[in-house]
């Protein structure tokens, strides 16, 4: 059985991976807690690699607080770059394949067509830059890796846009949501399934891949869909980015082309609204 360690197991995607693995009856995947295997703790990482001798690791650990990163650049760099370098070192030593989660924020977001993997990167935030630095560290150090860029992640687990909207929708009569930033919501359960598919395929088609659900929407339309599907009557007013100032700049256009991952791994990707219906149904039934 293929041995896998998931780092960042307590985060949203880590919990989704646990759900998918349990559902598929996979028992050789190890989900250590942060205290046990923090990616900044070399000694703890060495113990984890020695004990489990993984053929693959999946790194879901990241500094993802986009606005706070503008003030906490050093910490963001530590987690998103130095932590990755620590994992690189052990992957090299043990011959482990590195599966790493990255972001659409590595792009500037001023293009009008979906980004492909080889398009020029040009981050406009500290978060985006540190994630790109992590990618480059992997590409320099290893030959056996899959970097999967994604964006707009949500699920039944942890904090995310869908759960925040459901909470605010229950409390407020009206909300203002940005309408001039577009991208594709990604159901983290769908992404988790694809990451496991990549590992189970045994493929050596290493490199960078893009994954999100299908389709394109704005944050405003995403919020409207959440309320429509969940039967919440909160009024949603569209606003411009300039009306809601944040510390970090965000890409205006975050759509990624998924042709490469679909063709290489022969996967069908669900439409974003179909996956959103599933997720909200699960949240409401629990």
N, C-alpha and C positions, 0 to 999 in steps of 0.2 A: 504494500500500500504506500502511496506517495505521502511522505511526511512534510507537513507544512506548519510554519509558525506565523500567526497573525499578530503584528505589532500595532498598537493603538486599538486593542480589542474592545475597550470600553466605550469607544466613540460610536457615532451613528453607523458608519459603514462596517466597523468591526462587529457590532451587534447584528447587523443585517447578514454578514457572512456567517455568524454563528447560527442564525435562524435557517439559512439556506443549507448549511452543512448538516444540521440536525434533521432537516426535512429529507435530505438525500441519504441519511444514514452514514455519513462520513465520520469516522472515528479517529483518523490519524492526523487531524488538524488541531493544533494546540493554540489556545487563546489565553496567554498570560495576562495578569493584571498589570497596571502601570508600575506599581511598586516592585513587581517581580522582574519586569523587563522593559524598563524605561530606555528609550533609544539614546539617551545622553549618558547612560550608565554602562560604560564599557565592560566592567567586571560582571554585571548582571547579564549582559548580552552574551558574553563568553560562556557563562554557565548554561544559558538557554540553548546555545548552539552545541555545546558539548553533550548535553543531556539528550537532545532531540535529533541532532544531526539532520537538519531539514534539507530536503531536495529543493524546496521552494520557501521563500518568505513572502508575505504580503505586507507592505508597509502602509497602514492607514493612519499612522501617527503624524500629526502635522499641527503647526500653529496656524489657525484659520480665522482668527479675529481680525478681519480686514482693516477696520479703522484703528483698533488698538495697536496694530503692527506699525503704524506710522510713528507712534511714540515709543514702541518697544522693539525697535529694529534689531537690537542685539539678541534679544530672546527669540524673535522670529527667525533670525539667521541660524541661531544655535539649533533650534528644532528642525527647521526645514532644510538646512544644509549640513551642519555638523553631525546631526543625528543620522542623516543619510550616509555620510562618510564613514561613520562608525559601522553601520550595517554593510557598507561596501567591503570594508576590510575583512569582516567575518564571512561574507558571501564568497569572497576570493579564496579565503583559507579553506573553506569547506566545499567549494565547488557548487555552491547554492545558486539557484536562479532567483533573481530579485524581481518581484512584481511590485511596482511602485505607483501610487495614486498621485496624479498631478492635476492641474487646473486649466481651465480656459483663460484664466487671468494672466497667463504667460503672453497673451496677445494684447496688442494695443486696443483693439476693438473698434477701429475706425474704417474697417473694410465693409463692403456691401455684399460679399459672397461668403458662404461657409468656409471656414479655415480648414486646410488640409495639414497633415502632420509636418510637411516640409516647409510650410510658409514661415516667413521671418517672424521671430518673436520680438516683442518690444513692450515689456510690462510697464504699466503706469502707476503701480502701487508697490510699496515695500513687500506686501504679501506676495504679489505676482513675481517680483524679482527674486525673492528668497526661494520660491517654489521652482523657478527656472534654474537658479543656482544648484538646487538639489538634483534636478534633471541632468544638468551638465556634469555634476560630480559622478553620477552613475555612468554616464556615457564615457567619461574619461577612464574610469576605474575598471569597468566590467565589460564582458562581451555577451554574457547571458542575462538579459534583462527584458522586461516588458514595462514600459512606462505608459500608463493609461490616463489620459487627460479627460476630465469630466467637469461638470458644472451644475449649479442650481440643484444640489442634492436635497432630497427630502425622504421621509419614511415615517413609520410608526414610532421610531426610536429617537431619543435625544431631542435637542432643540433644532427646529428648522422652520422655514417659511410657512409651510402648510399648517403645522401645529400652532404657530404664532397667530396666523390668520383665523384659525378656528377659535382660539382663545379670545382674540380681540373682537371677532364677529359676535361672540356671545355677550360681550360687554358693551359694545358701542353701536350707535345708530348709523354712524357715517365714518368712512375712512378715506384718506388721500393716499394714492399709490402711484409710484412712478410709471409712466407709460412710454417713455422714450429710450428705455434700455430693453433690448430684446435678446432672447437666448432660448434654451430648451430645458425645461424642468427634467430632472433625472431621478427616477424612483430608485433609491439605493438598493432595494431588493433585486431589481433587474440588473443593476451593475454588479452586485455580489455574485449573482448567478453566472454572469459572463466571465468574471475573474476565475471562478471555479472551472468553468468550461475551458478556459485557456490552459489552466494547469492540467486538467484531465486529458486534453488533446495531446500532451507531450510535444507540442510544436516547438521547433527551434527557429521560428520566424520572428526572431528577437527585434526589438526596436520600440518606437513610439506609436501609440494608437489613440484614437479619439473615441469616446463613448458618451452618449447621452440618449435619452429617448428620441423618438422621431418628432418632427414638426418644429414650429417656431412660434413663440408668443412673447408678450411683454409681461412685466411684473403686474401691471394693471389687469391684463386679461387673465393672468394666472390667478390673481386674487378673486376676480369675478367667477372664474370656473370653480374655485374652492367653495365659494358661497353658494353658487348655483347647485353644485353636486350635493352639498351638505344641507341644503334647505334653509340657509341663513339669509335673512332679509336685509342685512347691513348694506347701506348705499355706498358704492365705491366711486370716488371722483378721481379722474386721471390728472396727474400733475407732471411737470417737467423736472428733470434732474436738477436744474438750476433753482427749483423751488424747495428742494430738500437737500441742503448742503451736508456733506459728510467729510470726515478727515481725509479719507482715501478716495481717489478717483476710481471709477468703475468703468469697464468696457461698455460702450454703447451697443455694440453688436457682438454677441458672444456665441454665435451659432457655429458648430463644428461639423465638418463633413465626416461621416462614419463609414464611407465606402470601404476603406482598408480593413477595418475590423470585421465588417460583414462578410467580405469576400474571403479573407484569410481563415476565419473560424466558422464560416457557413452559418451565421446566426441571423435570426429575424429579430428586429428591434421593435418593441411596442410603441404605439403612438402615445405621446405624453398624457393626453386626457384619459385614455383607457387605463393607464397605470394609476393615474390620480384617483379615478373612481374606485379602483381596488383598494388603494391605501386608505381613503376616507371611509370606505365601508368597514375595513378592519378596525380603524380607530373608533368608529361609532359603535361597532358591535362589542368592543372591549370596554 
